[in-house]
Amino acid sequence: MTQVKKLWPLLTATHHYDKSLSTRGRGQGQIIEAPILAYLLETANGRILYDVGCDYHKIADKKQQQHYYDPEIFPFGPPEMDESQRLPAHLARMGLTPADVDVVFIGHLHFDHAGGLCDVCGTEVHVQHNEMEAAKSGLDIAYFPDDFTGQYPWKIMNGEYDVAPGVRAISTPGHTAGHMSLWIELPKGPPVILCGDAADLSENITDEVPPGLCWQEQEDQAIASIRKLKALATDENAILWPNHDISFWRTLNQFPKFHE
């Protein structure tokens, strides 16, 4: 039986970039607006964060911004983020602090998913072994090494497992080597599957289009992960939530409202 009580989607930033970064081989020249999300779960045994967004300091400080978002590497610039979108600000509006988060579950270690670890330091952080090794390899510019080389209380995992009753880690590699999605059984209504960047947009799911960036160009693995999520959703009567789809995000309950 699920111990999940509530689920909040948290908008931590937005980013404008070429659609082909989300849909491989499609959308070149079309600039889209993409939400950068974290998700807070309240369970009977504590609170879980799926992803933590960007490091605000790397965006707000001009010198850091120039270093981390070199326009020759990031031609679309940094995400747009203000201080009110940082995780401590979201939590404060709920009467909470980062110390009230019990587990941080990182779907993958790209800058827009793991940068905010600095705002929740001290909390146990789950990440896949394959993901950490890939992030340390230097083979993907979307990893910012100092996002994840701090003295965090890492819990390095291998494969799928139950994070809590009603919350299951789902292996969906392709976009990155150790990418994980999250299956959530809500107390009311159908289960939700947070796709993470296995599916940026609804189009990735419906048309089985891999994300534009695939680890070591393994787009077949990315497509297999999309099909795996679709099959799981069918089997469990679950709803797939794409991760960077502004139109889909607008259909969700907006903070401080929640899903249950």
C-alpha positions in Angstrom: 0.0 0.0 0.0 1.3 3.4 -0.9 2.6 5.8 1.7 2.5 8.8 -0.7 0.2 11.6 0.5 0.9 14.5 -1.8 2.9 15.5 -4.9 3.9 19.0 -5.8 5.5 20.0 -9.2 7.9 22.9 -8.5 8.9 25.3 -11.2 12.6 26.1 -10.5 13.5 27.9 -13.8 12.6 28.1 -17.5 14.9 27.7 -20.5 14.5 28.7 -24.1 16.4 26.5 -26.7 16.1 24.8 -30.0 13.4 22.1 -30.0 15.8 19.6 -31.6 17.6 19.4 -28.2 14.4 17.7 -27.0 13.3 15.8 -30.1 16.2 14.2 -32.0 16.2 15.2 -35.7 13.1 17.3 -35.3 12.4 21.0 -34.7 15.6 22.6 -35.9 15.2 26.3 -35.8 12.2 26.3 -33.5 12.8 27.9 -30.1 10.7 26.4 -27.3 10.2 27.4 -23.7 10.9 24.5 -21.3 10.1 24.4 -17.6 12.8 23.1 -15.3 11.1 21.2 -12.6 11.6 19.5 -9.3 8.9 17.4 -7.6 8.3 17.2 -3.9 6.7 14.1 -2.5 5.2 13.9 1.0 4.9 10.3 2.3 4.0 8.8 5.6 7.7 8.3 6.3 9.1 11.6 5.1 9.7 13.8 2.1 11.3 13.0 -1.2 12.6 15.4 -3.9 12.9 14.2 -7.4 15.6 16.5 -9.0 16.7 19.9 -7.7 17.0 22.2 -10.7 19.9 24.5 -11.4 22.5 26.1 -9.2 21.2 29.7 -8.8 24.6 31.2 -8.2 25.9 30.0 -11.6 23.1 32.0 -13.2 22.8 35.0 -11.0 26.5 35.8 -10.7 27.7 37.3 -14.0 31.2 36.0 -13.7 30.0 32.4 -12.9 27.5 32.6 -15.7 30.1 33.5 -18.3 32.2 30.6 -17.1 29.6 27.9 -16.9 27.4 29.0 -19.8 30.1 29.9 -22.3 28.0 31.0 -25.4 30.3 28.9 -27.7 29.1 25.8 -25.7 25.6 27.0 -24.7 24.5 29.1 -27.6 21.0 29.5 -26.1 22.4 30.9 -22.9 21.6 30.0 -19.3 18.1 29.2 -18.0 16.0 32.1 -16.6 15.8 31.7 -12.8 15.1 34.1 -10.0 15.7 33.7 -6.2 12.0 32.9 -5.6 12.3 29.8 -7.7 15.1 28.3 -5.6 14.1 25.2 -3.6 14.5 26.9 -0.1 12.1 29.6 -1.3 9.5 27.0 -2.4 9.9 25.1 0.9 9.6 28.2 3.0 6.2 29.0 1.4 5.2 25.6 2.8 6.6 26.3 6.2 9.5 23.9 5.6 13.3 24.1 5.3 15.7 21.9 3.3 16.3 20.0 6.6 12.7 18.8 6.2 13.6 16.9 3.0 14.6 13.3 3.8 15.7 12.0 0.4 16.8 13.7 -2.8 16.5 11.4 -5.8 18.4 12.6 -8.8 17.1 11.3 -12.1 20.4 12.3 -13.8 23.2 14.7 -13.0 22.9 17.3 -15.8 23.2 20.9 -14.6 19.4 21.6 -14.8 18.6 18.6 -12.6 21.4 18.4 -10.1 22.8 21.9 -9.7 20.4 22.7 -6.9 22.0 20.1 -4.6 23.9 23.0 -3.0 20.5 24.3 -1.7 19.6 21.0 0.0 23.1 19.8 1.3 23.0 17.4 4.1 20.1 15.4 2.7 20.7 11.8 1.5 21.1 11.8 -2.2 20.2 8.8 -4.4 21.9 8.4 -7.8 22.8 5.5 -10.0 26.4 4.2 -10.1 26.4 4.3 -14.0 25.2 7.9 -13.9 27.9 9.1 -11.5 30.6 7.3 -13.5 29.4 9.0 -16.7 29.2 12.4 -15.1 32.8 12.1 -13.9 34.0 11.0 -17.4 34.0 14.5 -18.9 32.3 13.2 -22.0 29.2 15.3 -21.7 29.3 19.1 -21.4 25.9 19.2 -19.6 27.5 17.9 -16.5 29.0 20.6 -14.3 31.5 18.6 -12.1 31.2 20.9 -9.0 27.5 20.3 -8.9 28.1 16.8 -7.7 31.6 16.6 -6.3 30.7 18.2 -2.9 30.6 16.3 0.3 27.0 15.1 -0.1 25.7 12.0 1.7 25.5 10.0 -1.5 23.6 6.7 -1.7 24.9 5.1 -4.9 22.4 2.7 -6.3 22.4 0.0 -9.0 19.2 -0.7 -11.0 15.6 -0.4 -9.9 14.4 -0.4 -6.4 11.6 0.9 -4.1 12.5 4.3 -2.7 9.5 4.1 -0.4 6.2 2.2 -0.4 4.4 3.5 -3.5 7.6 5.1 -5.0 9.7 3.1 -7.3 12.9 4.0 -9.2 12.6 3.0 -12.9 15.7 2.5 -15.1 15.4 4.5 -18.3 18.9 5.0 -19.8 19.5 6.7 -23.1 19.5 10.4 -22.5 22.3 9.6 -20.0 24.0 6.4 -18.9 22.2 6.0 -15.6 19.0 8.0 -16.1 16.1 7.1 -13.8 12.4 7.8 -13.9 10.1 7.6 -10.9 6.8 5.7 -10.5 4.5 7.1 -7.9 1.3 5.6 -6.6 -0.9 8.5 -5.4 -3.5 8.0 -2.7 -6.3 9.1 -5.1 -6.4 8.6 -8.9 -4.1 6.8 -11.2 -0.3 6.4 -10.6 2.0 9.0 -12.1 5.3 8.2 -13.8 7.8 11.1 -13.8 9.6 10.5 -17.1 12.5 12.8 -16.3 14.5 13.5 -19.5 13.6 10.1 -20.9 10.8 12.2 -22.4 11.1 16.0 -22.5 7.9 16.5 -24.4 4.6 14.7 -25.0 5.8 14.3 -28.5 8.7 12.1 -27.3 6.1 9.7 -25.9 3.5 9.7 -28.6 5.9 9.5 -31.5 8.6 7.5 -29.7 11.2 10.2 -30.5 14.4 10.1 -28.5 15.7 13.2 -26.8 18.1 15.3 -28.9 21.1 14.5 -26.6 21.7 10.8 -26.1 24.6 9.3 -24.1 27.3 8.2 -26.6 24.7 8.6 -29.3 22.7 5.5 -28.1 19.4 6.6 -29.4 18.2 3.0 -29.6 18.5 2.8 -25.9 16.6 6.0 -25.4 13.8 4.7 -27.6 13.7 1.4 -25.7 13.3 3.4 -22.5 10.4 5.4 -23.9 8.7 2.2 -25.0 9.3 0.7 -21.5 7.6 3.7 -19.9 4.7 3.4 -22.3 4.3 -0.3 -21.6 4.4 0.3 -17.8 1.8 3.1 -18.0 -0.5 0.7 -20.0 0.0 -2.1 -17.5 -0.5 0.0 -14.4 -3.1 2.5 -15.9 -0.6 5.2 -15.0 -0.1 8.7 -16.5 3.2 9.7 -18.0 4.5 13.2 -17.1 7.0 14.6 -19.6 9.6 16.7 -18.0 10.2 19.9 -20.1 6.8 20.3 -21.8 5.4 23.8 -21.0 2.0 23.0 -22.3 1.8 19.8 -20.2 3.1 21.6 -17.1 0.3 24.2 -17.4 -2.2 21.4 -17.1 -0.8 20.4 -13.7 -1.9 21.8 -10.3 0.2 24.9 -9.8 2.1 25.5 -6.6 1.0 25.6 -3.8 -1.7 23.3 -5.1 -0.7 19.6 -5.2 -1.7 16.2 -6.6 -3.0 13.4 -4.4 
